[in-house]
Amino acid sequence: MVKLPHIQERVRLLPYTTMKVGGSADYFLVVKDTESVKEACDWAANAGVSVFVLGEGSNLVVSEGPIHRLVLKMEIMGFAKLHETSTHVTWRVGAGEHWDGVVERSVKLGLTGIEAMSMIPGTMGAAPVQNAGAYGQEIADTMVELEAYDLATQQFVTLKRSECDFGYRNSTFKTDNAGRYVITHVTIKLSKVKPKRPTYESLKRWLDEHKIDDPSVEQIREGVMAVRARILPDPSVVPNSGSFFKSPIVSAAKLAEIEKKFDRVPSYRYGNEYKIAAGWIVEQCGFKGVERFGLKVWDNHALVITNPNSATYNDLRKLVEEIVTAAKEKFGLELEPEPLFLS
Ligand SMILES: Cc1cc2nc3c(=O)[nH]c(=O)nc-3n(C[C@H](O)[C@H](O)[C@H](O)COP(=O)(O)OP(=O)(O)OC[C@H]3O[C@@H](n4cnc5c(N)ncnc54)[C@H](O)[C@@H]3O)c2cc1C
């Protein structure tokens, strides 16, 4: 088999993830432009190897391996202003751009739309995959379209927002079309109109504490960063992959059933249903601060599983199973992991 230039073999993926678990991929290639994406995908198709796209590995749990794949490390960079009116600016952003760099840039220009998503780790290209979101904003609100290489048709395509089937931490890229697209560019539309005062409780409290009634985008970013720093461990210090479970979405009847048994159930309306905070569920099951198999459920936020002692993928699976079983027994709810498990 003819090898692609710059392709590496048997590359350990652990250093490329924030959870710091996982074995080696058979093939690994850094891609910096669309031509190399096409070349690499054609090579993989001919070699019968499946392709996996890696951003900054902040929503990824890698098994012990070996991972029989070509891992494409996405490093397509660049910003282009496509359009500007008196109220909006439209940018086309390379999928490899660091997400918080995109947010910082927009906030410095006084633009609204993604400021509440400050400090989310990862790349621009991964944001649509799980419809990344925080404090009342999600990428689905600002994304216009994205460009991707379609591994099924071996062609570049443009997908409109309406084609991405966005939901809560979900999209077509995690469901019907999981693994089908290599996202290369994302187009977002940001507003020049002053933001509304955020209604998210912890952020509202920070603004109240700082006596800010009518916050600017800079002040919202500052507030989000302060609140996040208080509750979330920095993955460059303590390995973790952020919120480990999605908040379950339940009917009004199921919520009422739980509220009969438990006080102050933290729930939020989600369409015609309700989200129950997954962190509260994990805490009620007694896991907050618990250390198990070398892992630790974070003291300040029970939704975050940290890996301070170099635990393995199998250790993590055991702890996850314990938590899922406990939630099922106590609440009759199925906790679903938020990160992708790669094997
Ligand atoms: C401390 C911490 C806090 C976090 N807080 C939040 C939060 O508030 N809100 C939130 O939504 N998430 C949060 N996350 C999760 C994570 O940061 C986001 O999901 C982020 O968008 C993942 O980006 P990434 O580049 O690291 O993706 P990866 O982890 O590298 O990949 C995640 C998935 O996306 C796919 N993917 C990545 N890039 C591409 C591409 N270019 N084309 C196609 N598929 C691709 C991968 O194949 C994989 O399936 C947090 C994580 C941590 C560690």
The ligand as an SDF file (V2000), in Angstrom:
LIG
                    3D

 53 58  0  0  0  0  0  0  0  0999 V2000
  -13.5110   21.4150   31.0610 C   0  0  0  0  0  0  0  0  0  0  0  0
  -14.4570   21.1840   29.9290 C   0  0  0  0  0  0  0  0  0  0  0  0
  -15.6170   21.9550   29.8370 C   0  0  0  0  0  0  0  0  0  0  0  0
  -16.5170   21.7650   28.7800 C   0  0  0  0  0  0  0  0  0  0  0  0
  -17.6250   22.5390   28.7330 N   0  0  0  0  0  0  0  0  0  0  0  0
  -18.5210   22.3800   27.7170 C   0  0  0  0  0  0  0  0  0  0  0  0
  -19.6980   23.2190   27.6460 C   0  0  0  0  0  0  0  0  0  0  0  0
  -19.9180   24.0930   28.4600 O   0  0  0  0  0  0  0  0  0  0  0  0
  -20.5440   23.0030   26.6100 N   0  0  0  0  0  0  0  0  0  0  0  0
  -20.3210   22.0480   25.6450 C   0  0  0  0  0  0  0  0  0  0  0  0
  -21.1250   21.9400   24.7200 O   0  0  0  0  0  0  0  0  0  0  0  0
  -19.2280   21.2570   25.7050 N   0  0  0  0  0  0  0  0  0  0  0  0
  -18.3270   21.3980   26.7020 C   0  0  0  0  0  0  0  0  0  0  0  0
  -17.2110   20.5910   26.7700 N   0  0  0  0  0  0  0  0  0  0  0  0
  -17.0370   19.5450   25.7480 C   0  0  0  0  0  0  0  0  0  0  0  0
  -16.1550   19.9730   24.5500 C   0  0  0  0  0  0  0  0  0  0  0  0
  -15.3290   21.0240   24.9070 O   0  0  0  0  0  0  0  0  0  0  0  0
  -16.9750   20.3710   23.3180 C   0  0  0  0  0  0  0  0  0  0  0  0
  -17.8290   19.3200   22.9390 O   0  0  0  0  0  0  0  0  0  0  0  0
  -16.0960   20.7290   22.1250 C   0  0  0  0  0  0  0  0  0  0  0  0
  -16.9000   21.2400   21.0730 O   0  0  0  0  0  0  0  0  0  0  0  0
  -15.2480   19.5500   21.6280 C   0  0  0  0  0  0  0  0  0  0  0  0
  -14.2680   20.0420   20.7430 O   0  0  0  0  0  0  0  0  0  0  0  0
  -12.9840   19.1990   20.3630 P   0  0  0  0  0  0  0  0  0  0  0  0
  -12.2940   19.9160   19.2430 O   0  0  0  0  0  0  0  0  0  0  0  0
  -12.1580   18.9380   21.5670 O   0  0  0  0  0  0  0  0  0  0  0  0
  -13.6330   17.8540   19.8190 O   0  0  0  0  0  0  0  0  0  0  0  0
  -13.1130   16.3070   19.9980 P   0  0  0  0  0  0  0  0  0  0  0  0
  -13.2220   15.9520   21.4240 O   0  0  0  0  0  0  0  0  0  0  0  0
  -11.7580   16.2240   19.3670 O   0  0  0  0  0  0  0  0  0  0  0  0
  -14.1650   15.5590   19.1410 O   0  0  0  0  0  0  0  0  0  0  0  0
  -15.4910   15.4170   19.6140 C   0  0  0  0  0  0  0  0  0  0  0  0
  -16.3440   14.7820   18.5110 C   0  0  0  0  0  0  0  0  0  0  0  0
  -16.4400   15.6820   17.3980 O   0  0  0  0  0  0  0  0  0  0  0  0
  -15.9240   15.0710   16.2060 C   0  0  0  0  0  0  0  0  0  0  0  0
  -15.2120   16.1130   15.4670 N   0  0  0  0  0  0  0  0  0  0  0  0
  -14.2780   16.9710   15.9420 C   0  0  0  0  0  0  0  0  0  0  0  0
  -13.8820   17.8020   14.9630 N   0  0  0  0  0  0  0  0  0  0  0  0
  -14.5600   17.4500   13.8520 C   0  0  0  0  0  0  0  0  0  0  0  0
  -14.5550   17.9200   12.4940 C   0  0  0  0  0  0  0  0  0  0  0  0
  -13.8020   18.9390   12.0950 N   0  0  0  0  0  0  0  0  0  0  0  0
  -15.3600   17.2810   11.5970 N   0  0  0  0  0  0  0  0  0  0  0  0
  -16.1480   16.2420   11.9760 C   0  0  0  0  0  0  0  0  0  0  0  0
  -16.1900   15.7620   13.2370 N   0  0  0  0  0  0  0  0  0  0  0  0
  -15.4050   16.3600   14.1590 C   0  0  0  0  0  0  0  0  0  0  0  0
  -15.0050   13.9690   16.6870 C   0  0  0  0  0  0  0  0  0  0  0  0
  -14.8730   12.9690   15.6890 O   0  0  0  0  0  0  0  0  0  0  0  0
  -15.7400   13.5060   17.9300 C   0  0  0  0  0  0  0  0  0  0  0  0
  -16.8130   12.6730   17.5480 O   0  0  0  0  0  0  0  0  0  0  0  0
  -16.2760   20.7650   27.7970 C   0  0  0  0  0  0  0  0  0  0  0  0
  -15.1050   19.9890   27.8830 C   0  0  0  0  0  0  0  0  0  0  0  0
  -14.2100   20.1960   28.9510 C   0  0  0  0  0  0  0  0  0  0  0  0
  -12.9470   19.3780   29.0140 C   0  0  0  0  0  0  0  0  0  0  0  0
  1  2  1  0
  2  3  1  0
  2 52  2  0
  3  4  2  0
  4  5  1  0
  4 50  1  0
  5  6  2  0
  6  7  1  0
  6 13  1  0
  7  8  2  0
  7  9  1  0
  9 10  1  0
 10 11  2  0
 10 12  1  0
 12 13  2  0
 13 14  1  0
 14 15  1  0
 14 50  1  0
 15 16  1  0
 16 17  1  0
 16 18  1  0
 18 19  1  0
 18 20  1  0
 20 21  1  0
 20 22  1  0
 22 23  1  0
 23 24  1  0
 24 25  2  0
 24 26  1  0
 24 27  1  0
 27 28  1  0
 28 29  2  0
 28 30  1  0
 28 31  1  0
 31 32  1  0
 32 33  1  0
 33 34  1  0
 33 48  1  0
 34 35  1  0
 35 36  1  0
 35 46  1  0
 36 37  1  0
 36 45  1  0
 37 38  2  0
 38 39  1  0
 39 40  1  0
 39 45  2  0
 40 41  1  0
 40 42  2  0
 42 43  1  0
 43 44  2  0
 44 45  1  0
 46 47  1  0
 46 48  1  0
 48 49  1  0
 50 51  2  0
 51 52  1  0
 52 53  1  0
M  END
$$$$
